Each structure stands twice: as C-alpha cells, then as structure tokens.
C-alpha cells in the first residue's frame, strides 16, 4: 500500500544519464519494469500518480535527448 508521505526527490537526475547514449527502447523497458514493480508492491490512486510521474520523467529525458519532439 502506497504511503502518502513519500519523500520528494530534489536532485538533478538528467546529467548522469546524458552520456549513456540512451535510446527509446531503454525508456520502454525501464517503464515496463517500473510499472510492473509498482503494480506488484502497491495499490491505490497514489500509486497511479507514481507511475504517471515516472512516465513524465521519462518523457522529459526523451525530450532532452532529442528522442521526442
């Protein structure tokens, strides 16, 4: 069950990922794993928000890497 008091990440996640030559397939796989883990471990609306946030982060990375216009 998801806790409503989850800590907020305050760092800069993109810079360490920039030199990794990530491709669309990496984001697709990461999101599949992430969503599967969330579904296995948690339930409820807060968990849906967590998945939506992960999708948003993935899209921001895609945009920053020129994979999404």
C-alpha positions as CSV (number, residue, x, y, z in Angstrom):
1,X,0.0,0.0,0.0
2,X,1.4,3.3,-1.0
3,X,2.3,5.8,1.6
4,X,1.1,9.4,1.1
5,X,4.2,10.7,2.8
6,X,6.8,9.5,0.2
7,X,9.9,11.7,0.1
8,X,10.3,14.0,-2.8
9,X,13.5,13.7,-4.9
10,X,15.3,17.0,-5.1
11,X,18.4,16.2,-7.2
12,X,19.1,16.6,-10.9
13,X,18.6,13.1,-12.4
14,X,19.3,14.0,-16.0
15,X,23.0,15.0,-16.0
16,X,24.3,11.5,-15.0
17,X,22.1,9.9,-17.7
18,X,23.1,12.2,-20.6
19,X,26.3,10.4,-21.6
20,X,24.7,7.0,-21.6
21,X,23.5,7.1,-25.2
22,X,20.0,6.1,-24.2
23,X,17.6,5.1,-26.9
24,X,13.8,4.8,-27.0
25,X,14.0,1.1,-26.3
26,X,15.7,1.8,-22.9
27,X,12.8,4.0,-21.8
28,X,10.2,1.5,-22.9
29,X,12.0,-1.3,-20.9
30,X,12.5,0.9,-17.9
31,X,8.9,1.9,-17.8
32,X,7.7,-1.7,-18.1
33,X,9.9,-2.8,-15.2
34,X,9.0,0.2,-13.1
35,X,5.2,-0.1,-13.7
36,X,5.4,-3.9,-13.0
37,X,7.2,-3.3,-9.7
38,X,4.7,-0.6,-8.6
39,X,1.8,-2.9,-9.5
40,X,3.4,-5.8,-7.5
41,X,4.2,-3.8,-4.5
42,X,1.5,-1.1,-4.2
43,X,-2.1,-0.2,-4.9
44,X,-4.4,2.8,-5.0
45,X,-4.5,6.3,-6.5
46,X,-1.2,7.4,-5.1
47,X,0.5,4.5,-6.9
48,X,-1.1,5.7,-10.2
49,X,0.4,9.1,-9.5
50,X,3.8,7.5,-9.0
51,X,3.6,5.7,-12.4
52,X,2.4,9.0,-14.1
53,X,5.3,10.8,-12.6
54,X,7.7,8.1,-13.9
55,X,6.2,8.5,-17.4
56,X,6.6,12.3,-17.1
57,X,10.3,11.9,-16.1
58,X,10.8,9.5,-19.0
59,X,9.2,12.0,-21.4
60,X,11.4,14.8,-20.1
61,X,14.5,12.7,-20.6
62,X,13.4,11.7,-24.1
63,X,12.8,15.4,-25.0
64,X,16.2,16.4,-23.5
65,X,17.9,13.7,-25.5
66,X,16.2,14.6,-28.8
67,X,14.1,11.4,-28.9
68,X,10.8,13.3,-28.6
69,X,9.8,16.5,-30.3
